[in-house]
Amino acid sequence: MSVAPLTPLPPLRDVIQRHGLSANKALGQNFLFDQQLLDRIARVPGDLQDQEVLEVGPGPGGLTRALLLAGAKVTAIERDHRCIPALEELGALFPGRLRLIEGDALEIDAPALFEGRPHIASNLPYNVGTALFVGWLSSDWRPWWQSLTLMFQREVADRIVAGANDDAYGRLAVLAQWRSTARIAMPVHRSAFTPPPKVMSAVVHVVPTDAPEGVSLKVLERLTAAAFGQRRKMLRQSLKAVPGAIEAAEAVGIDVTRRAETVSVAEFVTLARALSV
């Protein structure tokens, strides 16, 4: 089921031209115009009919209109004042379904905006995307959101979904996967954006799972910071920065002559549990 606007939506390119908008490099903006692609992204979380969705950095509203057409109730946080009139026009075509907040998403208490657990769907500004993502993953568990559907540079997307022994495997993969499932929902070619960025992109979909019992996030973060901070060194050297880590690794059967990139997410969880008691 979908929701129809009060009047037909004008082409997004026309909206941008009428409001004199252009992508701001300093804000990490790249606009998407392909409505079919935007509709595909809006379908990644599943049925959004009457579901609350948080969108960060909507810009002129390309993904916003796809989410609204999919039946979502959207809360959009936008710091670029130039885009506000275009978003207000869009909201008027979907009465009561778009809540617009002007401000910096890094400074706004997003969980306080919702009574329930929203989905988060965003073509994130490249310059703050990873910081927002890490913040959402570091919240209490189960978290205040239901799922994350996020556009990243392909390099970052690969780091999120990588497994042990992959070149992209590191702290971000462990943080994303130790209590959630993460997958690349679709690649997005650089030519889909205006202006085209220098790199390819991908949409990542993350769904929370139950947190492993007896594991402290702070301990896990210390372990991965030490291990991947000196990723070319053996664990017996890199884990010296974490008191008791080498002894704990040996106790749970992790060979300390291995390097961090060979240690699976499950093994990091086991080691963090041993140090969390």
Secondary structure as UniProt FT lines:
FT   HELIX           12..18
FT   TURN            19..20
FT   HELIX           25..27
FT   STRAND          31..32
FT   HELIX           35..43
FT   TURN            44..45
FT   TURN            49..50
FT   STRAND          52..56
FT   TURN            59..61
FT   HELIX           62..69
FT   TURN            70..71
FT   STRAND          73..78
FT   HELIX           81..83
FT   HELIX           84..93
FT   TURN            95..96
FT   STRAND          98..102
FT   TURN            105..107
FT   HELIX           110..113
FT   STRAND          119..123
FT   TURN            126..128
FT   HELIX           129..137
FT   STRAND          148..153
FT   HELIX           154..161
FT   TURN            164..165
FT   TURN            167..168
FT   HELIX           171..177
FT   STRAND          180..188
FT   HELIX           190..192
FT   STRAND          193..194
FT   STRAND          201..208
FT   TURN            213..214
FT   HELIX           217..229
FT   TURN            230..232
FT   HELIX           235..238
FT   HELIX           239..241
FT   TURN            243..244
FT   HELIX           245..251
FT   TURN            252..253
FT   TURN            256..257
FT   HELIX           260..262
FT   HELIX           265..276
//
